[in-house]
Amino acid sequence: MPGLTRTEERALRAVDGSDAVDLLVELLAVASISGTAGESDIQHLLAKKLEHLDLDVDQWPLDLADLSRRPGFPGVESVRDEAWGLVGTWPGEGAVPSLILQGHVDVVPPGDLHRWSAPPFEPVVTTHRVHARGACDMKAGVAANLAAVAAIKRAGVVLRDTFALHLVVGEEDGGLGAFGTLARGHTGRACIITEPTSGTLTTANAGALTFTIEVPGLATHASTSYAGRSAIDSYVALHRGLHELQERRNLAVEPLLGEYPVAYPISIGRLRAGDWASSVPDLLVAEGRMGIGIAEEPSAARTQLEEQVASIAARDPFLVDHPPRVSWSGGQFAGGSLPACHPLRETVARAHADATSCSRPRERGAPYGSDLRLYRAEDIPTLHYGPGDVRLAHGPDESVPIRELLAVTRALVLCILRSCGTLA
């Protein structure tokens, strides 16, 4: 192919599509739901894969208590008895890797099983796609990372500079694994997180803050509901108010997020109220997510939501004396972005174009939080580039195109070779 060196051509010829798909299927069969034992199971499986690739493997139990006390701890939504960090390093010149490929191994729960065409952890391979929970978000990215390293090894290429693979847990509920990996001292000069980007270059992430609103009511027998106050009725005005806040916050949107209908959404993911059908509920608990800007301070966003809730409560005859309580629970993602003019942008864009014989990918931001902001907090320039369409993530019959899995694998081969250099 035009523009490729002989070493690059040799490495690209060594990409084994069947092996990449088989690896993805093997990973998808592990139900590595955030906070479950499956997270540990898949890390132990992947540790063996890294050893098979002759990488230097660092696998360690995360000290959950110690990490939770550290400044900048990202929070969690799942209770874990254990969690494991995993890094594979290809030693070369320099103690600091010239490039990190990073991927998270945890997935969200499958939801309503009746919405799935097949059991969510029994992968289905069709002519063009692989279907299972986590196929898109983001085990295809993890498989591409390992398949790219395997191709370089298979081709007999020797990297000049040090290279690293970071495989992390807990991304879906805050970023525990990435936080623990960085706290252990694993760093690098640049990082590609292979989250699904639909063939684009995602150089910025918005943030996301998990919140809980506890809305009081006044319990009484259902037959005399007029003598009490339903917490559900109290919540209705708050729900409308959250939508009003969302509309105000989206009047001006950062350019990299301009293509999204709602760049900074505020959504409620779970409601719980009442404990008996014949009683007026005296408490409603709403748990939700607040999207924040790429450059927005999380504290400023929190203040806006708290003030909106307080303003609505102040106009309600019951809530003015029984105010709702807002707390910030679970993951707390700040935004982050790749520095302007950083060479990683050009490296990945050119690798994509050369590996796929297509035009360079367009650049955009993502309206969701990710581990990107944790790497940027450690001054590691980071972007997203990976297989899959994020719109399929977290949904039933989640899938990834095999074509994209292999295209990204080939592009990552070039990214590794061009970032780290070669000796043979």
C-alpha beads as a LAMMPS data file, in Angstrom:
LAMMPS data file: protein, C-alpha beads

424 atoms
423 bonds

1 atom types
1 bond types

-500.0 500.0 xlo xhi
-500.0 500.0 ylo yhi
-500.0 500.0 zlo zhi

Masses

1 110.0

Atoms # bond

1 1 1 0.000 0.000 0.000
2 1 1 1.272 3.507 -0.779
3 1 1 2.952 5.263 2.127
4 1 1 3.724 2.123 4.131
5 1 1 7.170 0.871 5.019
6 1 1 8.075 -2.761 4.458
7 1 1 7.942 -3.358 8.196
8 1 1 4.450 -1.887 8.360
9 1 1 3.319 -4.001 5.416
10 1 1 4.710 -7.112 7.086
11 1 1 2.908 -6.367 10.336
12 1 1 -0.406 -5.647 8.611
13 1 1 -0.197 -8.932 6.689
14 1 1 0.177 -10.672 10.044
15 1 1 -3.221 -9.461 11.328
16 1 1 -5.321 -12.603 11.773
17 1 1 -8.999 -11.747 11.485
18 1 1 -10.207 -15.138 12.650
19 1 1 -8.079 -14.964 15.777
20 1 1 -9.377 -11.467 16.557
21 1 1 -13.005 -12.610 16.276
22 1 1 -12.330 -15.756 18.308
23 1 1 -10.699 -13.674 21.047
24 1 1 -13.657 -11.301 21.114
25 1 1 -16.093 -14.203 21.405
26 1 1 -14.063 -15.669 24.279
27 1 1 -14.132 -12.351 26.145
28 1 1 -17.844 -11.843 25.549
29 1 1 -18.652 -15.203 27.121
30 1 1 -17.421 -13.870 30.481
31 1 1 -20.212 -11.982 32.269
32 1 1 -17.909 -9.255 33.578
33 1 1 -20.665 -6.974 34.877
34 1 1 -19.350 -4.033 36.883
35 1 1 -18.929 -4.959 40.530
36 1 1 -19.330 -8.728 40.070
37 1 1 -16.832 -11.567 40.295
38 1 1 -16.825 -11.597 36.490
39 1 1 -14.557 -8.546 36.501
40 1 1 -11.876 -10.570 38.257
41 1 1 -12.504 -13.644 36.099
42 1 1 -11.851 -11.768 32.880
43 1 1 -8.737 -10.075 34.269
44 1 1 -7.249 -13.485 35.123
45 1 1 -8.119 -14.714 31.629
46 1 1 -6.511 -11.674 30.029
47 1 1 -3.390 -11.993 32.184
48 1 1 -2.786 -15.378 30.545
49 1 1 -3.298 -13.794 27.125
50 1 1 -0.669 -11.141 27.904
51 1 1 1.774 -13.787 29.096
52 1 1 1.203 -15.687 25.847
53 1 1 2.187 -12.506 23.999
54 1 1 5.477 -12.467 25.978
55 1 1 4.676 -9.156 27.619
56 1 1 5.882 -8.276 31.103
57 1 1 2.700 -8.703 33.147
58 1 1 1.803 -6.738 36.250
59 1 1 -1.367 -8.083 37.831
60 1 1 -2.254 -6.918 41.318
61 1 1 -5.234 -6.687 43.671
62 1 1 -6.490 -3.124 43.888
63 1 1 -6.400 -1.787 47.447
64 1 1 -9.976 -0.537 47.427
65 1 1 -9.839 1.104 50.854
66 1 1 -6.620 2.972 50.098
67 1 1 -7.806 4.155 46.681
68 1 1 -11.079 5.458 48.114
69 1 1 -9.133 7.758 50.447
70 1 1 -6.931 9.262 47.745
71 1 1 -7.545 12.749 46.342
72 1 1 -9.417 12.607 43.069
73 1 1 -10.988 9.200 43.727
74 1 1 -13.659 8.914 41.003
75 1 1 -16.312 7.166 43.065
76 1 1 -18.081 3.854 42.495
77 1 1 -21.655 2.676 42.140
78 1 1 -20.996 -1.040 42.719
79 1 1 -19.779 -2.696 45.915
80 1 1 -16.771 -4.954 45.284
81 1 1 -15.073 -7.524 47.465
82 1 1 -12.060 -7.499 45.163
83 1 1 -10.795 -5.967 41.942
84 1 1 -7.657 -6.478 39.892
85 1 1 -5.379 -4.224 37.915
86 1 1 -3.645 -5.553 34.817
87 1 1 -0.870 -4.067 32.678
88 1 1 1.226 -5.729 29.994
89 1 1 4.468 -4.020 28.972
90 1 1 6.649 -4.556 25.910
91 1 1 10.047 -3.345 27.166
92 1 1 12.103 -1.062 24.989
93 1 1 14.137 2.090 25.197
94 1 1 12.983 4.388 27.986
95 1 1 11.206 3.558 31.214
96 1 1 8.051 5.435 30.175
97 1 1 6.000 3.805 27.378
98 1 1 5.757 5.899 24.240
99 1 1 2.214 4.615 23.743
100 1 1 -0.498 3.033 25.879
101 1 1 -3.462 1.147 24.454
102 1 1 -6.203 1.067 27.085
103 1 1 -9.515 -0.737 27.385
104 1 1 -12.033 -1.490 30.099
105 1 1 -13.253 -5.049 30.601
106 1 1 -16.413 -4.422 32.634
107 1 1 -19.872 -4.211 31.092
108 1 1 -23.285 -3.004 32.238
109 1 1 -26.082 -5.446 33.168
110 1 1 -28.082 -6.836 30.227
111 1 1 -31.433 -5.349 31.268
112 1 1 -34.676 -6.976 30.131
113 1 1 -33.658 -10.415 28.844
114 1 1 -36.846 -10.648 26.760
115 1 1 -35.475 -7.849 24.560
116 1 1 -32.502 -9.999 23.531
117 1 1 -32.615 -12.322 20.536
118 1 1 -30.169 -14.663 22.320
119 1 1 -28.766 -14.877 25.867
120 1 1 -26.584 -11.779 26.325
121 1 1 -23.466 -13.690 27.380
122 1 1 -23.703 -16.361 24.692
123 1 1 -22.066 -14.557 21.743
124 1 1 -23.615 -14.914 18.306
125 1 1 -21.403 -14.470 15.237
126 1 1 -23.181 -13.684 11.979
127 1 1 -21.694 -12.960 8.579
128 1 1 -20.875 -9.365 9.419
129 1 1 -21.320 -8.822 13.172
130 1 1 -20.694 -10.205 16.634
131 1 1 -23.606 -9.898 19.098
132 1 1 -23.437 -10.006 22.931
133 1 1 -23.395 -7.697 25.934
134 1 1 -20.125 -5.759 25.759
135 1 1 -19.492 -6.399 22.063
136 1 1 -19.502 -2.681 21.348
137 1 1 -18.713 -1.262 24.791
138 1 1 -15.949 -2.198 24.762
139 1 1 -14.645 -5.722 24.430
140 1 1 -14.183 -5.268 20.686
141 1 1 -11.725 -2.488 21.556
142 1 1 -9.939 -4.767 24.026
143 1 1 -9.756 -7.532 21.424
144 1 1 -8.385 -5.086 18.848
145 1 1 -5.662 -4.000 21.277
146 1 1 -4.478 -7.541 21.852
147 1 1 -4.856 -8.539 18.194
148 1 1 -2.668 -5.591 17.124
149 1 1 0.105 -6.641 19.513
150 1 1 -0.231 -10.256 18.380
151 1 1 0.204 -9.213 14.730
152 1 1 3.378 -7.274 15.487
153 1 1 4.757 -10.247 17.431
154 1 1 3.742 -12.667 14.673
155 1 1 5.503 -10.527 12.078
156 1 1 8.765 -10.651 14.062
157 1 1 8.882 -6.874 14.495
158 1 1 10.941 -5.545 17.419
159 1 1 9.768 -2.267 18.925
160 1 1 12.388 0.358 19.763
161 1 1 10.501 2.149 22.547
162 1 1 8.526 0.750 25.465
163 1 1 4.842 0.037 24.848
164 1 1 2.039 -0.826 27.313
165 1 1 -1.451 -2.319 27.435
166 1 1 -3.722 -1.175 30.269
167 1 1 -6.754 -3.398 30.929
168 1 1 -9.024 -1.972 33.613
169 1 1 -12.171 -2.724 35.591
170 1 1 -14.807 -0.371 36.928
171 1 1 -15.004 2.083 34.052
172 1 1 -18.776 1.825 33.832
173 1 1 -19.243 2.987 37.426
174 1 1 -16.610 5.680 37.772
175 1 1 -13.133 4.660 36.639
176 1 1 -11.797 2.683 39.604
177 1 1 -9.498 0.493 37.497
178 1 1 -7.868 3.326 35.578
179 1 1 -7.473 5.335 38.788
180 1 1 -5.784 2.372 40.473
181 1 1 -3.560 1.680 37.468
182 1 1 -2.314 5.252 37.371
183 1 1 -1.886 5.316 41.158
184 1 1 0.382 2.271 40.853
185 1 1 2.704 4.357 38.697
186 1 1 1.861 3.067 35.243
187 1 1 2.129 6.051 32.930
188 1 1 2.968 6.884 29.329
189 1 1 3.661 9.613 26.804
190 1 1 0.323 9.122 24.998
191 1 1 -2.748 6.897 25.265
192 1 1 -5.385 5.548 22.887
193 1 1 -8.558 4.283 24.573
194 1 1 -10.342 1.983 22.141
195 1 1 -13.891 2.982 23.064
196 1 1 -16.400 2.742 20.170
197 1 1 -16.113 5.797 17.901
198 1 1 -17.780 4.724 14.611
199 1 1 -14.693 5.470 12.548
200 1 1 -14.216 8.944 13.999
201 1 1 -11.470 10.448 16.123
202 1 1 -12.851 11.371 19.531
203 1 1 -10.476 13.879 21.083
204 1 1 -12.644 15.156 23.926
205 1 1 -15.141 13.854 26.438
206 1 1 -17.862 15.642 28.263
207 1 1 -18.229 14.755 31.922
208 1 1 -20.991 12.966 33.794
209 1 1 -22.056 13.253 37.426
210 1 1 -24.219 10.688 39.183
211 1 1 -26.711 12.150 41.652
212 1 1 -29.434 11.070 44.055
213 1 1 -32.466 13.158 45.040
214 1 1 -34.438 12.080 48.097
215 1 1 -37.944 13.568 47.937
216 1 1 -40.069 13.453 51.115
217 1 1 -43.799 12.868 51.434
218 1 1 -46.239 12.353 54.288
219 1 1 -47.495 8.795 54.748
220 1 1 -51.125 7.943 55.432
221 1 1 -53.617 5.247 54.487
222 1 1 -54.463 5.209 50.790
223 1 1 -58.160 5.699 51.566
224 1 1 -57.331 9.056 53.178
225 1 1 -54.604 10.134 50.791
226 1 1 -55.854 13.718 51.072
227 1 1 -54.535 13.724 54.650
228 1 1 -50.969 13.080 53.513
229 1 1 -48.678 13.999 50.661
230 1 1 -47.375 11.501 48.146
231 1 1 -43.629 11.734 47.558
232 1 1 -44.415 10.880 43.943
233 1 1 -46.545 14.012 43.596
234 1 1 -43.751 16.005 45.223
235 1 1 -41.302 14.662 42.667
236 1 1 -43.307 15.534 39.536
237 1 1 -42.485 19.252 39.706
238 1 1 -38.821 18.432 40.332
239 1 1 -38.742 16.219 37.250
240 1 1 -40.087 19.050 35.088
241 1 1 -37.528 21.347 36.641
242 1 1 -34.673 19.039 35.684
243 1 1 -35.841 19.186 32.065
244 1 1 -35.933 22.995 32.250
245 1 1 -32.369 23.008 33.583
246 1 1 -31.288 20.712 30.769
247 1 1 -32.767 23.073 28.183
248 1 1 -30.955 26.074 29.669
249 1 1 -27.644 24.240 29.857
250 1 1 -27.849 23.264 26.183
251 1 1 -28.445 26.749 24.782
252 1 1 -24.687 27.108 24.197
253 1 1 -22.716 23.976 23.291
254 1 1 -18.985 23.415 22.847
255 1 1 -18.094 23.003 19.122
256 1 1 -16.850 19.401 19.395
257 1 1 -20.263 18.417 20.797
258 1 1 -22.341 20.465 18.370
259 1 1 -23.612 17.478 16.373
260 1 1 -25.559 15.968 19.271
261 1 1 -29.265 16.798 19.770
262 1 1 -28.584 17.124 23.498
263 1 1 -24.942 17.589 24.429
264 1 1 -25.405 17.803 28.196
265 1 1 -28.373 15.597 29.131
266 1 1 -29.894 15.262 32.586
267 1 1 -31.684 11.946 32.935
268 1 1 -33.228 9.877 35.676
269 1 1 -32.254 6.226 35.496
270 1 1 -33.991 4.815 38.544
271 1 1 -36.966 5.735 40.752
272 1 1 -37.957 4.049 44.006
273 1 1 -40.992 5.016 46.070
274 1 1 -43.273 3.469 48.653
275 1 1 -43.284 0.179 50.488
276 1 1 -46.988 -0.774 50.457
277 1 1 -49.698 -0.440 47.828
278 1 1 -52.258 0.838 50.321
279 1 1 -49.994 3.512 51.797
280 1 1 -49.171 6.980 50.518
281 1 1 -45.392 6.902 49.964
282 1 1 -43.375 9.091 52.291
283 1 1 -40.124 8.904 50.306
284 1 1 -39.105 8.831 46.663
285 1 1 -35.489 8.271 45.700
286 1 1 -34.466 9.378 42.199
287 1 1 -31.045 8.422 40.841
288 1 1 -29.780 10.063 37.709
289 1 1 -26.963 11.363 35.583
290 1 1 -26.006 14.936 34.736
291 1 1 -23.913 15.558 31.639
292 1 1 -21.372 18.355 31.961
293 1 1 -19.157 20.194 29.512
294 1 1 -15.685 19.245 28.340
295 1 1 -14.154 22.188 30.175
296 1 1 -16.838 22.641 32.835
297 1 1 -15.950 22.462 36.516
298 1 1 -17.967 19.653 38.119
299 1 1 -18.536 21.784 41.239
300 1 1 -20.240 24.486 39.150
301 1 1 -22.566 21.942 37.544
302 1 1 -23.429 20.456 40.923
303 1 1 -24.339 23.897 42.212
304 1 1 -26.687 24.496 39.263
305 1 1 -28.616 21.295 39.897
306 1 1 -28.787 21.861 43.661
307 1 1 -30.040 25.430 43.148
308 1 1 -32.674 24.254 40.645
309 1 1 -34.028 21.690 43.099
310 1 1 -34.015 24.241 45.929
311 1 1 -35.783 26.832 43.757
312 1 1 -38.605 24.432 42.879
313 1 1 -38.956 23.291 46.492
314 1 1 -39.210 26.897 47.655
315 1 1 -42.347 27.358 45.525
316 1 1 -44.092 24.220 46.807
317 1 1 -46.175 24.563 50.028
318 1 1 -45.116 21.114 51.256
319 1 1 -41.515 20.963 50.010
320 1 1 -40.660 24.408 51.382
321 1 1 -40.885 22.877 54.854
322 1 1 -39.700 19.407 53.804
323 1 1 -36.902 20.134 51.307
324 1 1 -35.537 17.401 49.017
325 1 1 -31.962 16.304 49.624
326 1 1 -29.453 16.135 46.754
327 1 1 -26.342 13.995 47.104
328 1 1 -23.633 13.110 44.622
329 1 1 -23.316 9.356 44.453
330 1 1 -21.456 6.964 42.213
331 1 1 -19.225 8.027 39.340
332 1 1 -18.094 11.628 39.079
333 1 1 -16.575 12.145 35.624
334 1 1 -14.970 15.461 34.747
335 1 1 -14.510 16.293 31.080
336 1 1 -11.185 16.115 29.278
337 1 1 -9.584 16.691 25.912
338 1 1 -6.467 16.068 23.870
339 1 1 -4.232 19.161 23.825
340 1 1 -4.442 21.204 20.646
341 1 1 -1.837 20.259 18.020
342 1 1 -0.676 17.167 19.920
343 1 1 0.901 14.678 17.444
344 1 1 -1.245 11.754 18.647
345 1 1 -4.149 13.238 16.683
346 1 1 -2.150 13.096 13.441
347 1 1 -0.701 9.665 14.218
348 1 1 -4.096 8.024 14.663
349 1 1 -5.785 9.893 11.798
350 1 1 -3.067 8.947 9.340
351 1 1 -2.932 5.349 10.596
352 1 1 -6.684 5.010 10.049
353 1 1 -6.434 6.406 6.530
354 1 1 -3.442 4.220 5.629
355 1 1 -4.892 1.035 7.133
356 1 1 -8.351 1.394 5.584
357 1 1 -7.518 3.210 2.314
358 1 1 -10.219 5.670 3.331
359 1 1 -10.205 9.358 4.060
360 1 1 -8.949 10.625 7.383
361 1 1 -11.511 10.306 10.187
362 1 1 -13.351 13.400 11.241
363 1 1 -12.796 14.751 14.728
364 1 1 -15.514 15.133 17.342
365 1 1 -16.191 15.014 21.065
366 1 1 -18.246 12.483 22.998
367 1 1 -21.126 13.450 25.306
368 1 1 -20.292 10.804 27.899
369 1 1 -17.646 10.400 30.578
370 1 1 -14.773 7.938 30.293
371 1 1 -11.324 7.098 31.605
372 1 1 -9.903 9.778 29.291
373 1 1 -10.198 12.409 31.998
374 1 1 -8.197 10.303 34.474
375 1 1 -5.288 9.956 32.046
376 1 1 -5.430 13.647 31.209
377 1 1 -5.338 14.441 34.941
378 1 1 -1.950 12.690 34.959
379 1 1 -0.788 14.754 31.949
380 1 1 -1.051 11.810 29.542
381 1 1 -2.418 13.030 26.178
382 1 1 -5.358 10.739 25.378
383 1 1 -8.025 10.194 22.735
384 1 1 -10.653 7.596 21.785
385 1 1 -10.489 5.501 18.639
386 1 1 -12.146 2.098 18.459
387 1 1 -14.646 -0.240 16.782
388 1 1 -18.400 0.040 17.188
389 1 1 -21.230 2.549 17.420
390 1 1 -21.782 3.874 20.931
391 1 1 -25.527 4.165 20.209
392 1 1 -25.667 0.356 20.463
393 1 1 -23.896 0.300 23.813
394 1 1 -25.945 -0.577 26.913
395 1 1 -28.851 -1.737 24.738
396 1 1 -30.363 -5.128 23.810
397 1 1 -28.682 -7.145 21.043
398 1 1 -25.545 -5.010 21.375
399 1 1 -23.189 -5.778 18.477
400 1 1 -20.066 -4.700 16.611
401 1 1 -19.223 -5.006 12.896
402 1 1 -16.404 -7.466 12.234
403 1 1 -15.196 -5.134 9.506
404 1 1 -14.659 -2.342 12.066
405 1 1 -12.925 -4.688 14.513
406 1 1 -10.368 -5.608 11.865
407 1 1 -9.986 -2.082 10.468
408 1 1 -9.238 -0.700 13.928
409 1 1 -6.813 -3.559 14.627
410 1 1 -4.875 -2.695 11.484
411 1 1 -4.832 1.004 12.339
412 1 1 -3.603 0.234 15.865
413 1 1 -0.745 -1.812 14.418
414 1 1 0.416 1.293 12.574
415 1 1 -0.108 3.502 15.630
416 1 1 2.125 1.249 17.727
417 1 1 4.866 1.030 15.090
418 1 1 4.865 4.769 14.398
419 1 1 4.708 5.811 18.048
420 1 1 7.328 3.386 19.329
421 1 1 9.602 2.936 16.295
422 1 1 11.159 -0.372 15.289
423 1 1 14.561 -2.079 15.414
424 1 1 13.669 -4.971 13.132

Bonds

1 1 1 2
2 1 2 3
3 1 3 4
4 1 4 5
5 1 5 6
6 1 6 7
7 1 7 8
8 1 8 9
9 1 9 10
10 1 10 11
11 1 11 12
12 1 12 13
13 1 13 14
14 1 14 15
15 1 15 16
16 1 16 17
17 1 17 18
18 1 18 19
19 1 19 20
20 1 20 21
21 1 21 22
22 1 22 23
23 1 23 24
24 1 24 25
25 1 25 26
26 1 26 27
27 1 27 28
28 1 28 29
29 1 29 30
30 1 30 31
31 1 31 32
32 1 32 33
33 1 33 34
34 1 34 35
35 1 35 36
36 1 36 37
37 1 37 38
38 1 38 39
39 1 39 40
40 1 40 41
41 1 41 42
42 1 42 43
43 1 43 44
44 1 44 45
45 1 45 46
46 1 46 47
47 1 47 48
48 1 48 49
49 1 49 50
50 1 50 51
51 1 51 52
52 1 52 53
53 1 53 54
54 1 54 55
55 1 55 56
56 1 56 57
57 1 57 58
58 1 58 59
59 1 59 60
60 1 60 61
61 1 61 62
62 1 62 63
63 1 63 64
64 1 64 65
65 1 65 66
66 1 66 67
67 1 67 68
68 1 68 69
69 1 69 70
70 1 70 71
71 1 71 72
72 1 72 73
73 1 73 74
74 1 74 75
75 1 75 76
76 1 76 77
77 1 77 78
78 1 78 79
79 1 79 80
80 1 80 81
81 1 81 82
82 1 82 83
83 1 83 84
84 1 84 85
85 1 85 86
86 1 86 87
87 1 87 88
88 1 88 89
89 1 89 90
90 1 90 91
91 1 91 92
92 1 92 93
93 1 93 94
94 1 94 95
95 1 95 96
96 1 96 97
97 1 97 98
98 1 98 99
99 1 99 100
100 1 100 101
101 1 101 102
102 1 102 103
103 1 103 104
104 1 104 105
105 1 105 106
106 1 106 107
107 1 107 108
108 1 108 109
109 1 109 110
110 1 110 111
111 1 111 112
112 1 112 113
113 1 113 114
114 1 114 115
115 1 115 116
116 1 116 117
117 1 117 118
118 1 118 119
119 1 119 120
120 1 120 121
121 1 121 122
122 1 122 123
123 1 123 124
124 1 124 125
125 1 125 126
126 1 126 127
127 1 127 128
128 1 128 129
129 1 129 130
130 1 130 131
131 1 131 132
132 1 132 133
133 1 133 134
134 1 134 135
135 1 135 136
136 1 136 137
137 1 137 138
138 1 138 139
139 1 139 140
140 1 140 141
141 1 141 142
142 1 142 143
143 1 143 144
144 1 144 145
145 1 145 146
146 1 146 147
147 1 147 148
148 1 148 149
149 1 149 150
150 1 150 151
151 1 151 152
152 1 152 153
153 1 153 154
154 1 154 155
155 1 155 156
156 1 156 157
157 1 157 158
158 1 158 159
159 1 159 160
160 1 160 161
161 1 161 162
162 1 162 163
163 1 163 164
164 1 164 165
165 1 165 166
166 1 166 167
167 1 167 168
168 1 168 169
169 1 169 170
170 1 170 171
171 1 171 172
172 1 172 173
173 1 173 174
174 1 174 175
175 1 175 176
176 1 176 177
177 1 177 178
178 1 178 179
179 1 179 180
180 1 180 181
181 1 181 182
182 1 182 183
183 1 183 184
184 1 184 185
185 1 185 186
186 1 186 187
187 1 187 188
188 1 188 189
189 1 189 190
190 1 190 191
191 1 191 192
192 1 192 193
193 1 193 194
194 1 194 195
195 1 195 196
196 1 196 197
197 1 197 198
198 1 198 199
199 1 199 200
200 1 200 201
201 1 201 202
202 1 202 203
203 1 203 204
204 1 204 205
205 1 205 206
206 1 206 207
207 1 207 208
208 1 208 209
209 1 209 210
210 1 210 211
211 1 211 212
212 1 212 213
213 1 213 214
214 1 214 215
215 1 215 216
216 1 216 217
217 1 217 218
218 1 218 219
219 1 219 220
220 1 220 221
221 1 221 222
222 1 222 223
223 1 223 224
224 1 224 225
225 1 225 226
226 1 226 227
227 1 227 228
228 1 228 229
229 1 229 230
230 1 230 231
231 1 231 232
232 1 232 233
233 1 233 234
234 1 234 235
235 1 235 236
236 1 236 237
237 1 237 238
238 1 238 239
239 1 239 240
240 1 240 241
241 1 241 242
242 1 242 243
243 1 243 244
244 1 244 245
245 1 245 246
246 1 246 247
247 1 247 248
248 1 248 249
249 1 249 250
250 1 250 251
251 1 251 252
252 1 252 253
253 1 253 254
254 1 254 255
255 1 255 256
256 1 256 257
257 1 257 258
258 1 258 259
259 1 259 260
260 1 260 261
261 1 261 262
262 1 262 263
263 1 263 264
264 1 264 265
265 1 265 266
266 1 266 267
267 1 267 268
268 1 268 269
269 1 269 270
270 1 270 271
271 1 271 272
272 1 272 273
273 1 273 274
274 1 274 275
275 1 275 276
276 1 276 277
277 1 277 278
278 1 278 279
279 1 279 280
280 1 280 281
281 1 281 282
282 1 282 283
283 1 283 284
284 1 284 285
285 1 285 286
286 1 286 287
287 1 287 288
288 1 288 289
289 1 289 290
290 1 290 291
291 1 291 292
292 1 292 293
293 1 293 294
294 1 294 295
295 1 295 296
296 1 296 297
297 1 297 298
298 1 298 299
299 1 299 300
300 1 300 301
301 1 301 302
302 1 302 303
303 1 303 304
304 1 304 305
305 1 305 306
306 1 306 307
307 1 307 308
308 1 308 309
309 1 309 310
310 1 310 311
311 1 311 312
312 1 312 313
313 1 313 314
314 1 314 315
315 1 315 316
316 1 316 317
317 1 317 318
318 1 318 319
319 1 319 320
320 1 320 321
321 1 321 322
322 1 322 323
323 1 323 324
324 1 324 325
325 1 325 326
326 1 326 327
327 1 327 328
328 1 328 329
329 1 329 330
330 1 330 331
331 1 331 332
332 1 332 333
333 1 333 334
334 1 334 335
335 1 335 336
336 1 336 337
337 1 337 338
338 1 338 339
339 1 339 340
340 1 340 341
341 1 341 342
342 1 342 343
343 1 343 344
344 1 344 345
345 1 345 346
346 1 346 347
347 1 347 348
348 1 348 349
349 1 349 350
350 1 350 351
351 1 351 352
352 1 352 353
353 1 353 354
354 1 354 355
355 1 355 356
356 1 356 357
357 1 357 358
358 1 358 359
359 1 359 360
360 1 360 361
361 1 361 362
362 1 362 363
363 1 363 364
364 1 364 365
365 1 365 366
366 1 366 367
367 1 367 368
368 1 368 369
369 1 369 370
370 1 370 371
371 1 371 372
372 1 372 373
373 1 373 374
374 1 374 375
375 1 375 376
376 1 376 377
377 1 377 378
378 1 378 379
379 1 379 380
380 1 380 381
381 1 381 382
382 1 382 383
383 1 383 384
384 1 384 385
385 1 385 386
386 1 386 387
387 1 387 388
388 1 388 389
389 1 389 390
390 1 390 391
391 1 391 392
392 1 392 393
393 1 393 394
394 1 394 395
395 1 395 396
396 1 396 397
397 1 397 398
398 1 398 399
399 1 399 400
400 1 400 401
401 1 401 402
402 1 402 403
403 1 403 404
404 1 404 405
405 1 405 406
406 1 406 407
407 1 407 408
408 1 408 409
409 1 409 410
410 1 410 411
411 1 411 412
412 1 412 413
413 1 413 414
414 1 414 415
415 1 415 416
416 1 416 417
417 1 417 418
418 1 418 419
419 1 419 420
420 1 420 421
421 1 421 422
422 1 422 423
423 1 423 424
